[in-house]
């Protein structure tokens, strides 16, 4: 793995501009409004998380798969590839890149079939429709679109370093870690360096746990405070949406409305 984030492809090619991101989405936002688009991506982040847990993957692998998924659709419309095929393909690729060990094609497909049937029956009335050849074909397309930039820096390591610097705060770490996981349901992984995301999540965790004594620690950080505040707003806005969002009731109609590949029914 590249030792320096600032020299990595993650920083040089995959920290995107918000206006570019909005412009790339215009094709999909003709069909969906912004909130519907976000809800679809929350659903597939949840799908990747559940799939990864069924495969007993480390959180780092699941997070990398989610970033691959979001990067692909940052440059492509939802109608280019069915997200239900791209999601397991991202997990398949991330497991190899993060050196978890390759998952066999057949195991991935059978796990997808199980997860769709047992965990996401409220979203899909039919069985998982794809087979190994679709997965392998999709992997080539994903690699091409990622420009083979496969190393993803995550906020987990800087978060651990910050907690160590503060003094071991197990409850604070646990909450901030969960907030980093939640941040994968937003665009922050496409827009900000991982250390800034870690600081934003840690700041929210401190507010929730009323750790007022750490204000001086934050004040001494040499960071762009405006960027940190933007990150915290993304995460707080996610929580506000979650309060009113019943995925089990809404997602089927959203998936029906979502732009789809023209040849999807012939796969």
C-alpha positions as CSV (number, residue, x, y, z in Angstrom):
1,X,0.0,0.0,0.0
2,X,1.2,3.5,-0.8
3,X,2.7,4.9,2.4
4,X,1.8,8.5,1.8
5,X,-1.8,9.6,1.3
6,X,-0.8,12.9,-0.4
7,X,1.2,11.0,-3.1
8,X,-1.5,8.3,-3.6
9,X,-4.1,8.0,-6.4
10,X,-6.8,8.4,-3.7
11,X,-5.7,12.0,-3.1
12,X,-4.5,12.8,-6.7
13,X,-7.5,11.4,-8.6
14,X,-10.3,10.5,-6.2
15,X,-10.9,13.6,-4.0
16,X,-13.6,15.1,-6.2
17,X,-15.1,18.5,-6.4
18,X,-18.7,18.8,-5.2
19,X,-19.9,20.7,-8.3
20,X,-18.3,18.0,-10.6
21,X,-20.1,15.4,-8.6
22,X,-23.5,17.2,-8.9
23,X,-22.9,17.7,-12.7
24,X,-22.1,14.0,-13.2
25,X,-25.4,13.0,-11.5
26,X,-27.6,15.2,-13.7
27,X,-28.7,12.3,-15.9
28,X,-30.0,10.4,-12.9
29,X,-31.5,13.5,-11.2
30,X,-33.8,14.0,-14.2
31,X,-35.6,10.8,-13.0
32,X,-34.9,10.9,-9.3
33,X,-34.8,13.9,-6.9
34,X,-31.7,14.3,-4.7
35,X,-33.3,12.7,-1.6
36,X,-34.5,9.7,-3.6
37,X,-31.0,9.3,-5.1
38,X,-29.4,9.4,-1.6
39,X,-31.9,6.8,-0.3
40,X,-31.0,4.4,-3.1
41,X,-27.3,4.8,-2.2
42,X,-28.0,4.3,1.5
43,X,-29.8,1.1,0.6
44,X,-26.9,-0.3,-1.4
45,X,-24.4,0.7,1.3
46,X,-26.5,-1.3,3.6
47,X,-26.6,-4.2,1.1
48,X,-22.8,-4.2,0.9
49,X,-22.5,-4.1,4.7
50,X,-24.8,-7.1,5.1
51,X,-23.2,-9.0,2.3
52,X,-19.7,-8.4,3.8
53,X,-20.9,-9.5,7.3
54,X,-22.3,-12.7,5.8
55,X,-18.9,-13.3,4.2
56,X,-17.2,-12.5,7.5
57,X,-15.1,-9.7,6.0
58,X,-13.3,-7.1,8.0
59,X,-14.9,-3.6,8.2
60,X,-11.9,-2.2,6.2
61,X,-12.9,-4.5,3.2
62,X,-16.6,-3.5,3.5
63,X,-15.6,0.2,3.6
64,X,-13.3,-0.2,0.5
65,X,-16.1,-2.0,-1.4
66,X,-18.5,0.9,-0.5
67,X,-16.0,3.5,-1.8
68,X,-15.5,1.6,-5.0
69,X,-19.3,1.5,-5.5
70,X,-19.6,5.3,-4.9
71,X,-16.7,6.1,-7.1
72,X,-18.2,4.2,-10.0
73,X,-21.5,6.0,-9.8
74,X,-19.6,9.3,-9.3
75,X,-18.6,8.9,-13.0
76,X,-21.5,6.8,-14.3
77,X,-25.3,6.8,-14.4
78,X,-27.2,4.2,-12.5
79,X,-28.4,2.9,-15.8
80,X,-24.9,1.9,-16.9
81,X,-24.8,-1.1,-14.5
82,X,-27.5,-2.5,-12.2
83,X,-26.3,-1.6,-8.6
84,X,-27.5,-5.1,-7.5
85,X,-24.7,-6.5,-9.7
86,X,-22.1,-3.8,-9.0
87,X,-22.4,-4.1,-5.2
88,X,-21.2,-7.7,-4.9
89,X,-18.6,-7.0,-7.6
90,X,-17.2,-4.2,-5.4
91,X,-17.1,-6.6,-2.5
92,X,-15.4,-9.3,-4.7
93,X,-12.7,-6.8,-5.8
94,X,-12.2,-5.2,-2.4
95,X,-11.6,-8.6,-0.7
96,X,-8.7,-9.2,-3.1
97,X,-7.2,-5.7,-2.8
98,X,-7.4,-5.6,1.0
99,X,-5.7,-9.0,1.0
100,X,-8.5,-10.7,2.8
101,X,-8.2,-13.6,0.4
102,X,-10.1,-14.2,-2.8
103,X,-13.8,-15.3,-2.4
104,X,-14.8,-17.8,-5.0
105,X,-17.3,-16.7,-7.6
106,X,-19.7,-19.4,-6.6
107,X,-19.6,-18.5,-2.9
108,X,-20.2,-14.9,-3.8
109,X,-23.2,-15.7,-5.9
110,X,-24.7,-18.1,-3.4
111,X,-24.2,-15.6,-0.6
112,X,-26.0,-12.9,-2.7
113,X,-28.9,-15.3,-3.3
114,X,-29.1,-16.0,0.4
115,X,-28.9,-12.3,1.4
116,X,-31.4,-11.1,-1.2
117,X,-33.9,-13.8,0.0
118,X,-33.4,-13.6,3.7
119,X,-32.5,-9.9,4.4
120,X,-33.8,-7.9,1.5
121,X,-37.0,-9.6,0.6
122,X,-38.8,-6.3,1.3
123,X,-36.9,-4.8,-1.7
124,X,-36.9,-7.7,-4.2
125,X,-39.7,-10.0,-5.1
126,X,-37.4,-12.3,-7.2
127,X,-34.2,-14.2,-6.6
128,X,-30.8,-12.7,-7.2
129,X,-30.6,-12.8,-11.0
130,X,-26.8,-12.8,-11.7
131,X,-24.3,-15.6,-12.2
132,X,-20.5,-15.9,-12.1
133,X,-20.0,-14.7,-15.7
134,X,-21.8,-11.5,-14.9
135,X,-19.6,-10.9,-11.9
136,X,-16.4,-11.4,-13.8
137,X,-17.5,-9.2,-16.7
138,X,-18.6,-6.5,-14.3
139,X,-15.2,-6.7,-12.4
140,X,-13.4,-5.8,-15.7
141,X,-15.7,-2.8,-16.2
142,X,-15.3,-1.7,-12.6
143,X,-11.5,-1.9,-12.9
144,X,-11.5,0.2,-16.1
145,X,-13.8,2.9,-14.5
146,X,-11.7,3.1,-11.4
147,X,-8.6,3.5,-13.6
148,X,-7.0,0.7,-11.6
149,X,-6.8,3.1,-8.6
150,X,-7.6,0.4,-6.0
151,X,-5.8,1.6,-2.9
152,X,-8.4,3.4,-0.6
153,X,-7.3,5.2,2.6
154,X,-10.0,4.9,5.3
155,X,-10.6,7.1,8.4
156,X,-10.2,4.2,10.8
157,X,-6.4,4.4,11.1
158,X,-6.2,8.2,11.8
159,X,-9.2,7.8,14.2
160,X,-7.3,5.2,16.2
161,X,-4.2,7.5,16.3
162,X,-6.3,10.4,17.5
163,X,-7.9,8.3,20.2
164,X,-4.4,7.2,21.3
165,X,-3.3,10.8,21.4
166,X,-6.3,11.8,23.5
167,X,-5.8,9.0,25.9
168,X,-7.6,5.7,25.6
169,X,-11.3,6.5,25.4
170,X,-13.0,3.2,24.6
171,X,-16.6,4.5,24.5
172,X,-15.5,7.5,22.4
173,X,-13.7,5.3,20.0
174,X,-16.7,2.9,19.7
175,X,-19.1,5.7,18.9
176,X,-16.7,7.6,16.5
177,X,-16.0,4.2,14.7
178,X,-19.7,3.7,14.1
179,X,-20.0,7.3,12.8
180,X,-17.2,6.6,10.3
181,X,-19.3,3.6,9.2
182,X,-22.4,5.8,8.9
183,X,-20.4,8.4,6.9
184,X,-20.2,5.8,4.1
185,X,-23.9,6.5,3.5
186,X,-22.9,10.1,2.5
187,X,-20.6,11.6,-0.1
188,X,-17.8,12.5,2.3
189,X,-15.6,9.6,1.2
190,X,-15.6,11.2,-2.3
191,X,-15.0,14.8,-1.2
192,X,-12.6,14.8,1.8
193,X,-9.4,13.2,2.9
194,X,-9.9,10.4,5.4
195,X,-8.1,12.2,8.3
196,X,-10.7,15.0,8.0
197,X,-13.5,12.5,8.1
198,X,-12.0,11.0,11.2
199,X,-11.9,14.4,12.9
200,X,-15.5,15.2,11.9
201,X,-16.8,11.9,13.3
202,X,-14.7,12.3,16.5
203,X,-16.1,15.8,16.9
204,X,-19.7,14.5,16.7
205,X,-18.9,11.7,19.1
206,X,-17.6,14.2,21.6
207,X,-20.7,16.3,21.4
208,X,-23.0,13.3,21.9
209,X,-20.9,12.1,24.9
210,X,-20.5,15.7,26.2
211,X,-16.7,15.5,26.2
212,X,-16.3,19.3,26.7
213,X,-12.8,18.8,28.1
214,X,-11.5,17.9,24.6
215,X,-12.3,21.4,23.1
216,X,-8.7,22.4,23.7
217,X,-7.4,19.3,21.9
218,X,-9.5,20.1,18.8
219,X,-8.4,23.8,19.0
220,X,-4.7,22.7,18.7
221,X,-5.3,20.7,15.5
222,X,-3.8,22.2,12.3
223,X,-6.9,21.6,10.1
224,X,-9.3,23.4,7.9
225,X,-12.2,23.9,10.4
226,X,-14.6,24.8,7.6
227,X,-14.0,21.4,5.9
228,X,-14.6,19.6,9.2
229,X,-17.9,21.5,9.7
230,X,-19.0,20.5,6.2
231,X,-18.3,16.8,7.0
232,X,-20.3,17.0,10.3
233,X,-23.2,18.6,8.4
234,X,-23.3,15.8,5.9
235,X,-23.5,13.2,8.7
236,X,-26.1,15.2,10.7
237,X,-28.2,15.6,7.6
238,X,-28.0,11.8,7.1
239,X,-29.4,11.3,10.7
240,X,-32.2,13.8,10.0
241,X,-33.1,11.9,6.9
242,X,-33.0,8.6,8.7
243,X,-35.6,9.9,11.2
244,X,-38.2,10.1,8.5
245,X,-37.0,7.3,6.2
246,X,-38.7,3.9,6.4
247,X,-36.6,1.9,4.0
248,X,-38.8,-1.2,4.1
249,X,-41.8,0.8,3.0
250,X,-40.1,3.1,0.4
251,X,-37.3,1.2,-1.3
252,X,-39.3,-1.0,-3.6
253,X,-40.9,2.0,-5.3
254,X,-37.6,3.8,-5.4
255,X,-35.9,0.8,-7.1
256,X,-38.7,0.7,-9.6
257,X,-38.2,4.3,-10.4
258,X,-34.4,4.1,-10.6
259,X,-32.8,4.4,-14.1
260,X,-32.0,0.9,-15.3
261,X,-29.7,-0.7,-17.9
262,X,-31.6,-1.2,-21.2
263,X,-30.5,-4.8,-21.5
264,X,-31.2,-5.7,-17.8
265,X,-34.1,-8.0,-18.5
266,X,-31.9,-10.0,-21.0
267,X,-29.0,-10.6,-18.6
